[in-house]
Amino acid sequence: MTAPANENATTAAESGPLGQVQYWLAVIFVAGWTGVVCGGLGVQFGSWDYPCPLCMVQRNFMILAALGGAYIVRKGMSGSIARRDYMIGWGLCVVGCFGGGFAAWRQTMLHIMPGDKGYGGAVLGLHLYVWAWILFVAAITTIGVVLSVSNMTAAERIPTGGLHTLLGKLAIWFCGLVIVINLVSVFALAGFHWFLPDDPSCYRLFHDLGILSGGCTVTG
């Protein structure tokens, strides 16, 4: 008994490049969101533009979105990935993008009034939190589009070895490294205090330890 033609077509699509779209999109999510966090760190360290609490909230949600992609990548690297694994990974991504998008929108609204210069510097005419809001919305839209054709883009068998494994490992290690750097950065900003100030002016850890003195408010 032969399988229906449409079933054969779907199987062929899933076993080819089209069926690996969600895997490669997950790799892009890991590297992409990690790169965005890395860009924020570059602005922070390069121009001494200290991130505020809302900025850090957005970074954390970016990391959650990256970890959702990393879940899919890690499962795919084993050679076999179930449909539920795709759903778990993309679910984490959507939660991260929605939460980060709300935080970015909130920060944008805080500086929406005419004459408000906004918080921090601008990149290509827009502040980082505005760019973050745009990226979060674009990411959710992308996930929605891909999931709408998931019957053709979610292969349950991913080739092992070659670029699939190499790029997957590089993306995950890149994400892990930037997470560690971000954690160290947050600790340096907060020092031995529970909360970041609304408008950070220094790395409070070095003042708490007595390495630096003056020019920083370490209370509140």
Order of alpha helices (4+ residues) and beta strands (2+ residues): alpha-alpha-alpha-alpha-beta-beta-alpha-alpha-alpha-alpha
